[in-house]
Amino acid sequence: MQRLSVKEARLPEAIGQQVRLSGWVRTRRDSKGGFSFIEINDGSSLGNIQIIADGDLPNYESEIKHLSAGSSLTVEGEVKQSGGKGQATEIQAASIVMHGTADPESYPLQKKRHSFEKLREWAHLRPRTNTFGAVMRVRNRISRSIHDFFQGEDFLWVHTPIITASDCEGAGEMFRVSTLDPANPPKDDKGNIDYARDFFGRASYLTVSGQLEGEIYATALGKIYTFGPTFRAENSNTSRHLAEFWMVEPEVAFYDLTDNMELAERFLKRIVSDVMADCAEDMQFFQDRIDNTTFAKLEKVTEGKFQRVAYTDAIDILEKSGQEFEFPVAWGHDLQAEHERFLTEQHFESPVILYNYPATIKPFYMKVNDDAEPDRPTVRAMDVLTPGVGEIIGGSQREERLDVLEDRMRQQDLNLDDYWWYRELREFGTVPHSGFGLGLERMVQFVTGMANIRDVIPFPRTPGSAEF
C-alpha cells in the first residue's frame, strides 16, 4: 500500500496502484445506487480527487454518509481510470478512516463564495480554499526559484540581522525592540529615555532592509543575497503595503548600474518562467478566475528586453501624454503607481527600468552621478516597473566614495557616528558595488494577479491588525 498525494494520484500513471491518501473533504454526494462520491483535497494541487465509497463499507451508514465539507479522512483503495469529465483517475475505496468532523452549521467554508476581505477574518481556514491554496503553491515556487537563481549564479546566501540599530532607508519608520517598562522607563540626566540601560545598550529596531549588512559581505565575498522578513512601521492602509513582508536583496561587488539592471532582468525572467512551467494548473486558475490579463502580463516579462528609460525622459513622456493624473507630474517628485502603470501598460507596453533619479528623493547610499546638471543632481538608482503592479524592484549602484557618502549623510541629517562601520567599508579597499531589493509579496501579486497584498501572505500584518 503506497502513500500518495492527491497530486500524484491524479496522474494517469497511478492507475492500477493500491494507495493510501489523506485529506479534507470538499464535497460529498450520494448515489441512488447505494454509494457515495467524495472529493478530497490535501493541498498538493488545485484539483481534487474523487473517491467512490460503496455502501458495503463497514462504516458507510455510521460515518461516510454523514461526511461534510471540512471533514478529514484517510482512504485506502485502488486508483482507477475515471469516466468522469475533467479527471483522469478516481479511487475505489477499500476502507475509509475518519479523523475529524466539521459541523456544516458552523464550518464557514461552505459552497457559497466569500469575499477575500471576509476570508482574512478566517486566516486559519482560508488556505483550504482554491484561491489561497493556489497562492501559497505559487509563493512557494517563487521562493524556491529565488534560491535556485542565485545559487546557480554562485551567490552566497547571507543571513542578515532582524534586530538592528541602523535605519537603512533613513525614513525613521521602524518598530522599536525594547525590554524597558513602557510605563516607567529609566531616564538620563536630561530626562530622556535612557536606552543605555535597555537590553542591547542602545535603541534597537526591527530591520527595514538587510542591504547595509549585505554590503559588508559583498565587499568581502563578492556576490551575496539576503532573503528574509523585513518590517516597516508605515501607517499605510493600502492594497500595496504591509508592516511585515519578505525581501530578497542581492549585492554584488564590482557591479555598476548596467550590471545591476541586467541581473534584475534575468532574475525576473527566471522566476516567471519557473512558475509558468511548474504551476500550470494554478496559473490557469488565476487566468480564468482572478485576472484574465495574467498570461499576457507575464509574457511581456519572458519575451523581449525590458525598456530602459532615464527618469528625466520618463517625466517628459508623462508630461506630454495628455493624460489626467491624480498626482501631478514634475521633475524632482517620485512617480506614483498611476504614472508607473501608464508607462508600462500604455506607453511602452512592456516592463520598464527607470534609472538616474533625482538625488533629493533617494537614500544616502546611492551613487551620485558626476555628469548631472548642477541644479538637478541625480543618483544611479533604478526601479523595475511591471504592467499591473508598477514598481517591483528598487535598487542602485552604491556610493563607494567616502567623501561623497558623508556629504549625502549630512544632507539627510544622519549621525555619521551611527554608521561608523559602513563608512569604514569605504576606507578599507572600497569598490564599486550594486544591488537591489525585491519584495516577495509584490512578486506574488504580479504573478497571480491578486489585487490586494494582504491576500498573498499567510498572515498579513497591517496597521491595527496582528491577528493569528
MOCORBEL-V110711 format. One record per residue. RES is the residue in one small letter. PHI is phi as a letter, one per 20 degrees, with the letter a starting at -180 (* if undefined). D_LAST is the distance of its C-alpha to the last C-alpha in Angstrom with 1 decimal. Layout:
BEGIN
RES_PHI_D_LAST, RES_PHI_D_LAST
END
This chain:
BEGIN
m_*_38.0, q_e_35.8, r_e_32.0, l_c_31.0, s_e_28.0, v_f_28.2, k_g_29.0, e_f_31.9, a_f_33.2, r_f_33.4, l_e_36.0, p_g_39.7, e_f_40.5, a_e_38.5, i_g_41.1, g_n_43.0, q_e_40.5, q_e_39.5, v_c_35.7, r_c_32.6, l_c_29.4, s_c_26.0, g_r_23.4, w_d_21.9, v_f_24.2, r_e_24.2, t_b_27.5, r_b_30.4, r_c_33.8, d_e_36.9, s_d_40.4, k_f_43.6, g_e_44.8, g_n_42.9, f_b_40.0, s_c_36.4, f_d_34.7, i_c_31.1, e_d_29.0, i_c_26.2, n_c_23.8, d_c_22.2, g_n_20.6, s_f_23.6, s_b_25.1, l_f_24.8, g_f_27.6, n_e_27.7, i_c_30.5, q_e_32.7, i_d_33.7, i_d_36.9, a_d_36.9, d_f_40.4, g_f_41.2, d_e_43.0, l_f_39.8, p_g_39.8, n_d_36.4, y_f_36.9, e_f_37.7, s_e_35.4, e_c_32.2, i_f_32.6, k_f_33.8, h_d_30.8, l_f_28.1, s_c_25.7, a_g_23.0, g_n_20.0, s_f_22.3, s_d_22.6, l_b_26.0, t_c_28.3, v_d_31.6, e_d_34.7, g_r_37.5, e_d_39.6, v_f_38.5, k_c_41.0, q_f_42.0, s_e_40.5, g_e_42.7, g_f_39.8, k_f_39.4, g_m_36.9, q_b_36.3, a_e_38.4, t_c_37.5, e_b_36.4, i_d_36.3, q_e_38.8, a_f_37.0, a_e_38.9, s_b_36.2, i_c_32.7, v_d_30.5, m_e_27.7, h_d_24.5, g_b_22.2, t_e_22.7, a_c_20.7, d_f_22.3, p_f_23.3, e_f_23.3, s_d_19.6, y_f_18.1, p_f_17.1, l_e_18.0, q_e_21.7, k_f_24.5, k_f_24.1, r_e_22.6, h_d_19.5, s_f_19.0, f_f_16.5, e_f_15.4, k_f_14.8, l_f_13.0, r_f_10.3, e_f_9.5, w_d_9.2, a_f_7.3, h_e_7.5, l_d_11.2, r_f_12.3, p_f_13.5, r_e_16.1, t_e_17.8, n_g_20.7, t_f_19.6, f_f_16.3, g_f_18.0, a_f_20.8, v_g_18.7, m_f_17.2, r_f_20.7, v_f_22.2, r_g_19.7, n_f_20.6, r_f_24.3, i_f_24.2, s_f_22.8, r_f_25.5, s_f_28.1, i_g_27.3, h_f_28.1, d_g_31.1, f_f_32.6, f_f_32.6, q_f_33.6, g_f_36.3, e_d_37.6, d_m_37.8, f_e_35.0, l_d_33.4, w_e_29.6, v_d_29.1, h_e_26.0, t_e_26.0, p_f_24.3, i_e_20.8, i_d_22.2, t_b_25.4, a_d_28.0, s_d_29.1, d_d_28.1, c_g_29.0, e_e_29.1, g_m_30.7, a_e_28.6, g_m_27.0, e_e_23.6, m_c_21.9, f_e_19.2, r_f_21.2, v_d_20.6, s_b_22.4, t_d_23.0, l_f_25.4, d_f_25.1, p_f_24.2, a_e_26.3, n_b_29.3, p_f_29.3, p_f_32.6, k_d_35.1, d_e_37.8, d_f_41.4, k_e_40.6, g_n_37.9, n_e_35.1, i_f_32.0, d_e_33.3, y_f_30.8, a_f_33.4, r_e_32.2, d_e_28.6, f_g_27.2, f_e_28.4, g_m_31.5, r_a_30.6, a_f_28.0, s_c_25.3, y_b_22.4, l_f_19.7, t_f_21.8, v_e_22.4, s_a_24.5, g_e_26.1, q_f_29.3, l_f_31.5, e_f_30.8, g_f_31.3, e_f_34.7, i_g_35.7, y_f_35.4, a_f_36.8, t_e_39.9, a_c_40.4, l_d_39.3, g_n_39.9, k_c_37.0, i_c_33.4, y_b_29.9, t_d_26.5, f_b_23.2, g_a_19.9, p_f_17.1, t_c_18.5, f_c_17.5, r_c_19.1, a_e_18.9, e_d_20.5, n_e_20.0, s_d_20.3, n_e_18.7, t_c_20.3, s_e_19.8, r_d_20.7, h_c_18.7, l_c_15.4, a_e_14.8, e_c_13.7, f_b_15.7, w_d_17.9, m_c_21.7, v_d_24.8, e_c_27.8, p_f_31.2, e_b_34.0, v_c_37.6, a_f_40.7, f_m_43.9, y_d_42.1, d_e_43.2, l_f_41.5, t_f_43.1, d_g_41.9, n_f_38.3, m_f_38.6, e_f_39.9, l_f_37.1, a_f_34.5, e_f_36.3, r_f_36.7, f_f_33.1, l_f_31.9, k_f_34.5, r_f_33.5, i_f_29.8, v_f_30.8, s_f_33.6, d_f_31.4, v_f_28.8, m_f_31.6, a_f_33.3, d_d_30.5, c_c_28.1, a_g_30.9, e_f_29.5, d_f_26.1, m_f_28.0, q_f_30.3, f_f_27.5, f_f_26.3, q_f_30.0, d_e_30.6, r_d_27.5, i_d_25.8, d_b_28.5, n_f_32.0, t_d_33.0, t_g_30.6, f_f_33.4, a_f_35.9, k_f_33.6, l_f_33.0, e_f_36.7, k_f_37.5, v_e_35.6, t_f_37.2, e_d_40.7, g_n_42.8, k_e_42.4, f_f_40.1, q_f_42.0, r_d_42.5, v_c_43.2, a_f_43.8, y_g_41.9, t_f_45.2, d_f_46.2, a_f_42.9, i_f_43.5, d_f_46.9, i_f_45.7, l_f_43.2, e_f_45.9, k_e_48.4, s_f_46.1, g_m_47.0, q_e_43.3, e_d_42.0, f_e_38.7, e_f_36.4, f_d_36.4, p_f_39.9, v_d_41.1, a_b_42.9, w_f_43.6, g_o_41.6, h_d_38.4, d_f_35.4, l_f_35.0, q_e_32.4, a_g_30.6, e_f_33.4, h_f_36.0, e_f_34.4, r_f_34.0, f_f_37.6, l_f_38.9, t_e_37.0, e_e_37.2, q_d_40.6, h_f_42.8, f_e_42.3, e_l_40.4, s_a_38.8, p_f_36.4, v_c_37.8, i_d_37.8, l_e_38.6, y_b_40.1, n_m_42.0, y_e_40.0, p_g_41.4, a_f_40.9, t_f_39.9, i_d_36.5, k_c_35.5, p_f_34.4, f_f_37.1, y_e_36.9, m_e_38.2, k_f_41.9, v_e_44.3, n_f_46.8, d_f_50.4, d_e_51.9, a_f_49.9, e_f_51.8, p_g_52.2, d_e_50.7, r_c_47.9, p_f_46.5, t_c_44.0, v_c_41.8, r_e_41.2, a_e_37.7, m_b_36.5, d_c_33.8, v_e_33.4, l_d_32.9, t_c_32.2, p_g_32.8, g_n_29.9, v_c_27.7, g_n_30.1, e_f_29.4, i_c_27.7, i_c_29.3, g_c_30.6, g_a_33.0, s_a_36.4, q_e_39.3, r_e_38.8, e_f_41.5, e_e_43.5, r_e_46.2, l_g_45.7, d_f_47.8, v_f_46.1, l_g_42.6, e_f_43.4, d_f_44.9, r_f_41.8, m_f_39.7, r_f_42.1, q_g_41.9, q_d_38.2, d_l_38.7, l_e_37.0, n_e_38.1, l_f_40.0, d_f_39.7, d_f_35.9, y_d_36.5, w_g_39.5, w_f_38.3, y_f_37.5, r_f_41.0, e_f_42.6, l_f_41.5, r_e_44.0, e_e_46.7, f_d_46.6, g_m_47.3, t_f_45.4, v_b_45.0, p_f_44.0, h_b_40.4, s_b_37.8, g_a_34.2, f_b_31.4, g_c_27.7, l_c_25.8, g_f_22.2, l_g_20.7, e_f_18.7, r_f_21.9, m_f_23.7, v_f_21.4, q_g_21.8, f_f_25.5, v_f_26.0, t_e_24.1, g_n_25.0, m_f_21.6, a_f_22.0, n_d_18.7, i_f_17.1, r_f_13.6, d_d_14.5, v_c_15.6, i_c_12.6, p_g_9.8, f_c_6.9, p_f_9.2, r_d_9.7, t_c_12.4, p_g_14.4, g_n_13.0, s_b_9.4, a_c_6.6, e_f_3.8, f_m_0.0
END
